[in-house]
Amino acid sequence: MDNGDILIFEEITKFAINKFDLKTDKFHGKSFEITYSEYRNDDDDDFITYTIEKLELA
């Protein structure tokens, strides 16, 4: 992120997993554009879950 914030992603969609084999070193050091969703817990507005929806090589 441009402002220095760090996001921790709890989930990743199967679409994003299947597009790139991230368990290998093939993409080590590469930059990605990440499309993600933000989900707020109805019981606790301070609890937010981030899910990676889409990955593209930058």
mmCIF file of the N, C-alpha and C atoms, coordinates in Angstrom:
data_MODEL
# 
_entry.id   MODEL 
# 
loop_
_atom_site.group_PDB 
_atom_site.id 
_atom_site.type_symbol 
_atom_site.label_atom_id 
_atom_site.label_alt_id 
_atom_site.label_comp_id 
_atom_site.label_asym_id 
_atom_site.label_entity_id 
_atom_site.label_seq_id 
_atom_site.pdbx_PDB_ins_code 
_atom_site.Cartn_x 
_atom_site.Cartn_y 
_atom_site.Cartn_z 
_atom_site.occupancy 
_atom_site.B_iso_or_equiv 
_atom_site.pdbx_formal_charge 
_atom_site.auth_seq_id 
_atom_site.auth_comp_id 
_atom_site.auth_asym_id 
_atom_site.auth_atom_id 
_atom_site.pdbx_PDB_model_num 
ATOM 1   N N  . MET A 1 1  ? 0.836   -1.175  0.000   1.00 0.00 ? 1  MET A N  1 
ATOM 2   C CA . MET A 1 1  ? 0.000   0.000   0.000   1.00 0.00 ? 1  MET A CA 1 
ATOM 3   C C  . MET A 1 1  ? 0.881   1.238   0.000   1.00 0.00 ? 1  MET A C  1 
ATOM 4   N N  . ASP A 1 2  ? 0.382   2.275   -0.592  1.00 0.00 ? 2  ASP A N  1 
ATOM 5   C CA . ASP A 1 2  ? 1.161   3.503   -0.713  1.00 0.00 ? 2  ASP A CA 1 
ATOM 6   C C  . ASP A 1 2  ? 1.391   4.205   0.619   1.00 0.00 ? 2  ASP A C  1 
ATOM 7   N N  . ASN A 1 3  ? 0.482   4.007   1.580   1.00 0.00 ? 3  ASN A N  1 
ATOM 8   C CA . ASN A 1 3  ? 0.604   4.719   2.848   1.00 0.00 ? 3  ASN A CA 1 
ATOM 9   C C  . ASN A 1 3  ? 1.384   3.935   3.899   1.00 0.00 ? 3  ASN A C  1 
ATOM 10  N N  . GLY A 1 4  ? 1.917   2.766   3.526   1.00 0.00 ? 4  GLY A N  1 
ATOM 11  C CA . GLY A 1 4  ? 2.726   1.990   4.449   1.00 0.00 ? 4  GLY A CA 1 
ATOM 12  C C  . GLY A 1 4  ? 1.935   1.030   5.316   1.00 0.00 ? 4  GLY A C  1 
ATOM 13  N N  . ASP A 1 5  ? 0.609   1.024   5.217   1.00 0.00 ? 5  ASP A N  1 
ATOM 14  C CA . ASP A 1 5  ? -0.197  0.081   5.982   1.00 0.00 ? 5  ASP A CA 1 
ATOM 15  C C  . ASP A 1 5  ? 0.046   -1.337  5.484   1.00 0.00 ? 5  ASP A C  1 
ATOM 16  N N  . ILE A 1 6  ? -0.089  -2.286  6.372   1.00 0.00 ? 6  ILE A N  1 
ATOM 17  C CA . ILE A 1 6  ? 0.053   -3.694  6.029   1.00 0.00 ? 6  ILE A CA 1 
ATOM 18  C C  . ILE A 1 6  ? -1.296  -4.372  6.222   1.00 0.00 ? 6  ILE A C  1 
ATOM 19  N N  . LEU A 1 7  ? -1.722  -5.128  5.207   1.00 0.00 ? 7  LEU A N  1 
ATOM 20  C CA . LEU A 1 7  ? -2.954  -5.905  5.305   1.00 0.00 ? 7  LEU A CA 1 
ATOM 21  C C  . LEU A 1 7  ? -2.594  -7.373  5.422   1.00 0.00 ? 7  LEU A C  1 
ATOM 22  N N  . ILE A 1 8  ? -3.315  -8.081  6.270   1.00 0.00 ? 8  ILE A N  1 
ATOM 23  C CA . ILE A 1 8  ? -3.146  -9.520  6.393   1.00 0.00 ? 8  ILE A CA 1 
ATOM 24  C C  . ILE A 1 8  ? -4.372  -10.162 5.769   1.00 0.00 ? 8  ILE A C  1 
ATOM 25  N N  . PHE A 1 9  ? -4.145  -10.960 4.737   1.00 0.00 ? 9  PHE A N  1 
ATOM 26  C CA . PHE A 1 9  ? -5.242  -11.604 4.027   1.00 0.00 ? 9  PHE A CA 1 
ATOM 27  C C  . PHE A 1 9  ? -5.536  -12.951 4.663   1.00 0.00 ? 9  PHE A C  1 
ATOM 28  N N  . GLU A 1 10 ? -6.799  -13.153 5.028   1.00 0.00 ? 10 GLU A N  1 
ATOM 29  C CA . GLU A 1 10 ? -7.223  -14.389 5.674   1.00 0.00 ? 10 GLU A CA 1 
ATOM 30  C C  . GLU A 1 10 ? -7.595  -15.463 4.661   1.00 0.00 ? 10 GLU A C  1 
ATOM 31  N N  . GLU A 1 11 ? -8.026  -15.054 3.477   1.00 0.00 ? 11 GLU A N  1 
ATOM 32  C CA . GLU A 1 11 ? -8.512  -16.002 2.484   1.00 0.00 ? 11 GLU A CA 1 
ATOM 33  C C  . GLU A 1 11 ? -8.050  -15.593 1.093   1.00 0.00 ? 11 GLU A C  1 
ATOM 34  N N  . ILE A 1 12 ? -8.079  -16.562 0.174   1.00 0.00 ? 12 ILE A N  1 
ATOM 35  C CA . ILE A 1 12 ? -7.792  -16.302 -1.228  1.00 0.00 ? 12 ILE A CA 1 
ATOM 36  C C  . ILE A 1 12 ? -8.751  -17.166 -2.045  1.00 0.00 ? 12 ILE A C  1 
ATOM 37  N N  . THR A 1 13 ? -9.332  -16.594 -3.083  1.00 0.00 ? 13 THR A N  1 
ATOM 38  C CA . THR A 1 13 ? -10.284 -17.350 -3.890  1.00 0.00 ? 13 THR A CA 1 
ATOM 39  C C  . THR A 1 13 ? -9.570  -18.408 -4.720  1.00 0.00 ? 13 THR A C  1 
ATOM 40  N N  . LYS A 1 14 ? -10.299 -19.455 -5.091  1.00 0.00 ? 14 LYS A N  1 
ATOM 41  C CA . LYS A 1 14 ? -9.728  -20.525 -5.920  1.00 0.00 ? 14 LYS A CA 1 
ATOM 42  C C  . LYS A 1 14 ? -9.269  -19.979 -7.275  1.00 0.00 ? 14 LYS A C  1 
ATOM 43  N N  . PHE A 1 15 ? -9.972  -18.974 -7.784  1.00 0.00 ? 15 PHE A N  1 
ATOM 44  C CA . PHE A 1 15 ? -9.574  -18.351 -9.055  1.00 0.00 ? 15 PHE A CA 1 
ATOM 45  C C  . PHE A 1 15 ? -8.155  -17.806 -8.957  1.00 0.00 ? 15 PHE A C  1 
ATOM 46  N N  . ALA A 1 16 ? -7.867  -17.095 -7.878  1.00 0.00 ? 16 ALA A N  1 
ATOM 47  C CA . ALA A 1 16 ? -6.536  -16.504 -7.705  1.00 0.00 ? 16 ALA A CA 1 
ATOM 48  C C  . ALA A 1 16 ? -5.487  -17.578 -7.449  1.00 0.00 ? 16 ALA A C  1 
ATOM 49  N N  . ILE A 1 17 ? -5.838  -18.609 -6.711  1.00 0.00 ? 17 ILE A N  1 
ATOM 50  C CA . ILE A 1 17 ? -4.891  -19.695 -6.433  1.00 0.00 ? 17 ILE A CA 1 
ATOM 51  C C  . ILE A 1 17 ? -4.540  -20.440 -7.716  1.00 0.00 ? 17 ILE A C  1 
ATOM 52  N N  . ASN A 1 18 ? -5.539  -20.728 -8.522  1.00 0.00 ? 18 ASN A N  1 
ATOM 53  C CA . ASN A 1 18 ? -5.326  -21.540 -9.722  1.00 0.00 ? 18 ASN A CA 1 
ATOM 54  C C  . ASN A 1 18 ? -4.584  -20.798 -10.833 1.00 0.00 ? 18 ASN A C  1 
ATOM 55  N N  . LYS A 1 19 ? -4.627  -19.490 -10.831 1.00 0.00 ? 19 LYS A N  1 
ATOM 56  C CA . LYS A 1 19 ? -3.980  -18.726 -11.907 1.00 0.00 ? 19 LYS A CA 1 
ATOM 57  C C  . LYS A 1 19 ? -2.453  -18.759 -11.802 1.00 0.00 ? 19 LYS A C  1 
ATOM 58  N N  . PHE A 1 20 ? -1.935  -18.730 -10.577 1.00 0.00 ? 20 PHE A N  1 
ATOM 59  C CA . PHE A 1 20 ? -0.493  -18.714 -10.356 1.00 0.00 ? 20 PHE A CA 1 
ATOM 60  C C  . PHE A 1 20 ? -0.117  -19.809 -9.363  1.00 0.00 ? 20 PHE A C  1 
ATOM 61  N N  . ASP A 1 21 ? 0.969   -20.513 -9.638  1.00 0.00 ? 21 ASP A N  1 
ATOM 62  C CA . ASP A 1 21 ? 1.466   -21.526 -8.711  1.00 0.00 ? 21 ASP A CA 1 
ATOM 63  C C  . ASP A 1 21 ? 2.408   -20.826 -7.732  1.00 0.00 ? 21 ASP A C  1 
ATOM 64  N N  . LEU A 1 22 ? 1.847   -20.310 -6.664  1.00 0.00 ? 22 LEU A N  1 
ATOM 65  C CA . LEU A 1 22 ? 2.626   -19.492 -5.731  1.00 0.00 ? 22 LEU A CA 1 
ATOM 66  C C  . LEU A 1 22 ? 3.457   -20.314 -4.758  1.00 0.00 ? 22 LEU A C  1 
ATOM 67  N N  . LYS A 1 23 ? 3.322   -21.626 -4.797  1.00 0.00 ? 23 LYS A N  1 
ATOM 68  C CA . LYS A 1 23 ? 4.121   -22.470 -3.908  1.00 0.00 ? 23 LYS A CA 1 
ATOM 69  C C  . LYS A 1 23 ? 5.525   -22.697 -4.449  1.00 0.00 ? 23 LYS A C  1 
ATOM 70  N N  . THR A 1 24 ? 5.765   -22.363 -5.701  1.00 0.00 ? 24 THR A N  1 
ATOM 71  C CA . THR A 1 24 ? 7.098   -22.498 -6.293  1.00 0.00 ? 24 THR A CA 1 
ATOM 72  C C  . THR A 1 24 ? 7.812   -21.146 -6.235  1.00 0.00 ? 24 THR A C  1 
ATOM 73  N N  . ASP A 1 25 ? 9.056   -21.135 -6.630  1.00 0.00 ? 25 ASP A N  1 
ATOM 74  C CA . ASP A 1 25 ? 9.832   -19.885 -6.648  1.00 0.00 ? 25 ASP A CA 1 
ATOM 75  C C  . ASP A 1 25 ? 9.687   -19.127 -7.961  1.00 0.00 ? 25 ASP A C  1 
ATOM 76  N N  . LYS A 1 26 ? 8.828   -19.609 -8.848  1.00 0.00 ? 26 LYS A N  1 
ATOM 77  C CA . LYS A 1 26 ? 8.684   -19.010 -10.181 1.00 0.00 ? 26 LYS A CA 1 
ATOM 78  C C  . LYS A 1 26 ? 8.355   -17.515 -10.127 1.00 0.00 ? 26 LYS A C  1 
ATOM 79  N N  . PHE A 1 27 ? 7.575   -17.097 -9.153  1.00 0.00 ? 27 PHE A N  1 
ATOM 80  C CA . PHE A 1 27 ? 7.149   -15.700 -9.065  1.00 0.00 ? 27 PHE A CA 1 
ATOM 81  C C  . PHE A 1 27 ? 7.840   -14.953 -7.920  1.00 0.00 ? 27 PHE A C  1 
ATOM 82  N N  . HIS A 1 28 ? 8.887   -15.551 -7.363  1.00 0.00 ? 28 HIS A N  1 
ATOM 83  C CA . HIS A 1 28 ? 9.628   -14.903 -6.281  1.00 0.00 ? 28 HIS A CA 1 
ATOM 84  C C  . HIS A 1 28 ? 10.202  -13.578 -6.777  1.00 0.00 ? 28 HIS A C  1 
ATOM 85  N N  . GLY A 1 29 ? 9.966   -12.511 -6.041  1.00 0.00 ? 29 GLY A N  1 
ATOM 86  C CA . GLY A 1 29 ? 10.474  -11.193 -6.408  1.00 0.00 ? 29 GLY A CA 1 
ATOM 87  C C  . GLY A 1 29 ? 9.606   -10.445 -7.404  1.00 0.00 ? 29 GLY A C  1 
ATOM 88  N N  . LYS A 1 30 ? 8.507   -11.046 -7.834  1.00 0.00 ? 30 LYS A N  1 
ATOM 89  C CA . LYS A 1 30 ? 7.599   -10.395 -8.780  1.00 0.00 ? 30 LYS A CA 1 
ATOM 90  C C  . LYS A 1 30 ? 6.585   -9.550  -8.023  1.00 0.00 ? 30 LYS A C  1 
ATOM 91  N N  . SER A 1 31 ? 6.071   -8.529  -8.679  1.00 0.00 ? 31 SER A N  1 
ATOM 92  C CA . SER A 1 31 ? 5.042   -7.676  -8.096  1.00 0.00 ? 31 SER A CA 1 
ATOM 93  C C  . SER A 1 31 ? 3.685   -8.036  -8.686  1.00 0.00 ? 31 SER A C  1 
ATOM 94  N N  . PHE A 1 32 ? 2.684   -7.984  -7.849  1.00 0.00 ? 32 PHE A N  1 
ATOM 95  C CA . PHE A 1 32 ? 1.323   -8.296  -8.264  1.00 0.00 ? 32 PHE A CA 1 
ATOM 96  C C  . PHE A 1 32 ? 0.401   -7.128  -7.965  1.00 0.00 ? 32 PHE A C  1 
ATOM 97  N N  . GLU A 1 33 ? -0.598  -6.956  -8.809  1.00 0.00 ? 33 GLU A N  1 
ATOM 98  C CA . GLU A 1 33 ? -1.717  -6.083  -8.498  1.00 0.00 ? 33 GLU A CA 1 
ATOM 99  C C  . GLU A 1 33 ? -2.765  -6.980  -7.855  1.00 0.00 ? 33 GLU A C  1 
ATOM 100 N N  . ILE A 1 34 ? -3.246  -6.584  -6.694  1.00 0.00 ? 34 ILE A N  1 
ATOM 101 C CA . ILE A 1 34 ? -4.170  -7.411  -5.927  1.00 0.00 ? 34 ILE A CA 1 
ATOM 102 C C  . ILE A 1 34 ? -5.537  -6.740  -5.880  1.00 0.00 ? 34 ILE A C  1 
ATOM 103 N N  . THR A 1 35 ? -6.562  -7.514  -6.233  1.00 0.00 ? 35 THR A N  1 
ATOM 104 C CA . THR A 1 35 ? -7.941  -7.081  -6.046  1.00 0.00 ? 35 THR A CA 1 
ATOM 105 C C  . THR A 1 35 ? -8.465  -7.846  -4.838  1.00 0.00 ? 35 THR A C  1 
ATOM 106 N N  . TYR A 1 36 ? -8.971  -7.134  -3.849  1.00 0.00 ? 36 TYR A N  1 
ATOM 107 C CA . TYR A 1 36 ? -9.410  -7.803  -2.625  1.00 0.00 ? 36 TYR A CA 1 
ATOM 108 C C  . TYR A 1 36 ? -10.742 -7.252  -2.143  1.00 0.00 ? 36 TYR A C  1 
ATOM 109 N N  . SER A 1 37 ? -11.369 -8.040  -1.282  1.00 0.00 ? 37 SER A N  1 
ATOM 110 C CA . SER A 1 37 ? -12.632 -7.642  -0.656  1.00 0.00 ? 37 SER A CA 1 
ATOM 111 C C  . SER A 1 37 ? -12.416 -7.493  0.838   1.00 0.00 ? 37 SER A C  1 
ATOM 112 N N  . GLU A 1 38 ? -13.203 -6.608  1.411   1.00 0.00 ? 38 GLU A N  1 
ATOM 113 C CA . GLU A 1 38 ? -13.134 -6.351  2.844   1.00 0.00 ? 38 GLU A CA 1 
ATOM 114 C C  . GLU A 1 38 ? -14.471 -6.747  3.455   1.00 0.00 ? 38 GLU A C  1 
ATOM 115 N N  . TYR A 1 39 ? -14.428 -7.600  4.467   1.00 0.00 ? 39 TYR A N  1 
ATOM 116 C CA . TYR A 1 39 ? -15.648 -8.052  5.135   1.00 0.00 ? 39 TYR A CA 1 
ATOM 117 C C  . TYR A 1 39 ? -15.592 -7.664  6.598   1.00 0.00 ? 39 TYR A C  1 
ATOM 118 N N  . ARG A 1 40 ? -16.630 -7.012  7.057   1.00 0.00 ? 40 ARG A N  1 
ATOM 119 C CA . ARG A 1 40 ? -16.720 -6.619  8.473   1.00 0.00 ? 40 ARG A CA 1 
ATOM 120 C C  . ARG A 1 40 ? -17.625 -7.594  9.214   1.00 0.00 ? 40 ARG A C  1 
ATOM 121 N N  . ASN A 1 41 ? -17.218 -7.933  10.420  1.00 0.00 ? 41 ASN A N  1 
ATOM 122 C CA . ASN A 1 41 ? -18.007 -8.801  11.274  1.00 0.00 ? 41 ASN A CA 1 
ATOM 123 C C  . ASN A 1 41 ? -19.183 -8.003  11.816  1.00 0.00 ? 41 ASN A C  1 
ATOM 124 N N  . ASP A 1 42 ? -20.393 -8.532  11.693  1.00 0.00 ? 42 ASP A N  1 
ATOM 125 C CA . ASP A 1 42 ? -21.590 -7.828  12.168  1.00 0.00 ? 42 ASP A CA 1 
ATOM 126 C C  . ASP A 1 42 ? -21.567 -7.591  13.670  1.00 0.00 ? 42 ASP A C  1 
ATOM 127 N N  . ASP A 1 43 ? -20.927 -8.496  14.417  1.00 0.00 ? 43 ASP A N  1 
ATOM 128 C CA . ASP A 1 43 ? -20.897 -8.376  15.875  1.00 0.00 ? 43 ASP A CA 1 
ATOM 129 C C  . ASP A 1 43 ? -19.792 -7.452  16.373  1.00 0.00 ? 43 ASP A C  1 
ATOM 130 N N  . ASP A 1 44 ? -18.762 -7.264  15.574  1.00 0.00 ? 44 ASP A N  1 
ATOM 131 C CA . ASP A 1 44 ? -17.604 -6.475  16.003  1.00 0.00 ? 44 ASP A CA 1 
ATOM 132 C C  . ASP A 1 44 ? -17.074 -5.684  14.808  1.00 0.00 ? 44 ASP A C  1 
ATOM 133 N N  . ASP A 1 45 ? -17.413 -4.388  14.742  1.00 0.00 ? 45 ASP A N  1 
ATOM 134 C CA . ASP A 1 45 ? -17.003 -3.549  13.613  1.00 0.00 ? 45 ASP A CA 1 
ATOM 135 C C  . ASP A 1 45 ? -15.492 -3.402  13.491  1.00 0.00 ? 45 ASP A C  1 
ATOM 136 N N  . ASP A 1 46 ? -14.753 -3.678  14.564  1.00 0.00 ? 46 ASP A N  1 
ATOM 137 C CA . ASP A 1 46 ? -13.297 -3.569  14.522  1.00 0.00 ? 46 ASP A CA 1 
ATOM 138 C C  . ASP A 1 46 ? -12.647 -4.792  13.883  1.00 0.00 ? 46 ASP A C  1 
ATOM 139 N N  . PHE A 1 47 ? -13.404 -5.882  13.718  1.00 0.00 ? 47 PHE A N  1 
ATOM 140 C CA . PHE A 1 47 ? -12.861 -7.108  13.133  1.00 0.00 ? 47 PHE A CA 1 
ATOM 141 C C  . PHE A 1 47 ? -13.157 -7.124  11.644  1.00 0.00 ? 47 PHE A C  1 
ATOM 142 N N  . ILE A 1 48 ? -12.102 -7.059  10.836  1.00 0.00 ? 48 ILE A N  1 
ATOM 143 C CA . ILE A 1 48 ? -12.231 -7.022  9.378   1.00 0.00 ? 48 ILE A CA 1 
ATOM 144 C C  . ILE A 1 48 ? -11.442 -8.185  8.792   1.00 0.00 ? 48 ILE A C  1 
ATOM 145 N N  . THR A 1 49 ? -12.035 -8.888  7.835   1.00 0.00 ? 49 THR A N  1 
ATOM 146 C CA . THR A 1 49 ? -11.370 -9.966  7.121   1.00 0.00 ? 49 THR A CA 1 
ATOM 147 C C  . THR A 1 49 ? -11.136 -9.514  5.689   1.00 0.00 ? 49 THR A C  1 
ATOM 148 N N  . TYR A 1 50 ? -9.925  -9.739  5.195   1.00 0.00 ? 50 TYR A N  1 
ATOM 149 C CA . TYR A 1 50 ? -9.587  -9.395  3.813   1.00 0.00 ? 50 TYR A CA 1 
ATOM 150 C C  . TYR A 1 50 ? -9.418  -10.682 3.007   1.00 0.00 ? 50 TYR A C  1 
ATOM 151 N N  . THR A 1 51 ? -10.016 -10.716 1.812   1.00 0.00 ? 51 THR A N  1 
ATOM 152 C CA . THR A 1 51 ? -9.928  -11.862 0.922   1.00 0.00 ? 51 THR A CA 1 
ATOM 153 C C  . THR A 1 51 ? -9.355  -11.426 -0.409  1.00 0.00 ? 51 THR A C  1 
ATOM 154 N N  . ILE A 1 52 ? -8.318  -12.126 -0.882  1.00 0.00 ? 52 ILE A N  1 
ATOM 155 C CA . ILE A 1 52 ? -7.770  -11.856 -2.208  1.00 0.00 ? 52 ILE A CA 1 
ATOM 156 C C  . ILE A 1 52 ? -8.726  -12.445 -3.236  1.00 0.00 ? 52 ILE A C  1 
ATOM 157 N N  . GLU A 1 53 ? -9.236  -11.593 -4.119  1.00 0.00 ? 53 GLU A N  1 
ATOM 158 C CA . GLU A 1 53 ? -10.167 -12.016 -5.162  1.00 0.00 ? 53 GLU A CA 1 
ATOM 159 C C  . GLU A 1 53 ? -9.459  -12.308 -6.478  1.00 0.00 ? 53 GLU A C  1 
ATOM 160 N N  . LYS A 1 54 ? -8.431  -11.496 -6.785  1.00 0.00 ? 54 LYS A N  1 
ATOM 161 C CA . LYS A 1 54 ? -7.777  -11.599 -8.086  1.00 0.00 ? 54 LYS A CA 1 
ATOM 162 C C  . LYS A 1 54 ? -6.338  -11.141 -7.980  1.00 0.00 ? 54 LYS A C  1 
ATOM 163 N N  . LEU A 1 55 ? -5.446  -11.837 -8.694  1.00 0.00 ? 55 LEU A N  1 
ATOM 164 C CA . LEU A 1 55 ? -4.034  -11.463 -8.780  1.00 0.00 ? 55 LEU A CA 1 
ATOM 165 C C  . LEU A 1 55 ? -3.667  -11.263 -10.247 1.00 0.00 ? 55 LEU A C  1 
ATOM 166 N N  . GLU A 1 56 ? -2.891  -10.241 -10.526 1.00 0.00 ? 56 GLU A N  1 
ATOM 167 C CA . GLU A 1 56 ? -2.348  -9.978  -11.870 1.00 0.00 ? 56 GLU A CA 1 
ATOM 168 C C  . GLU A 1 56 ? -0.897  -9.559  -11.704 1.00 0.00 ? 56 GLU A C  1 
ATOM 169 N N  . LEU A 1 57 ? -0.030  -10.048 -12.582 1.00 0.00 ? 57 LEU A N  1 
ATOM 170 C CA . LEU A 1 57 ? 1.354   -9.579  -12.547 1.00 0.00 ? 57 LEU A CA 1 
ATOM 171 C C  . LEU A 1 57 ? 1.390   -8.098  -12.884 1.00 0.00 ? 57 LEU A C  1 
ATOM 172 N N  . ALA A 1 58 ? 2.147   -7.340  -12.120 1.00 0.00 ? 58 ALA A N  1 
ATOM 173 C CA . ALA A 1 58 ? 2.231   -5.894  -12.321 1.00 0.00 ? 58 ALA A CA 1 
ATOM 174 C C  . ALA A 1 58 ? 3.199   -5.565  -13.440 1.00 0.00 ? 58 ALA A C  1 
# 
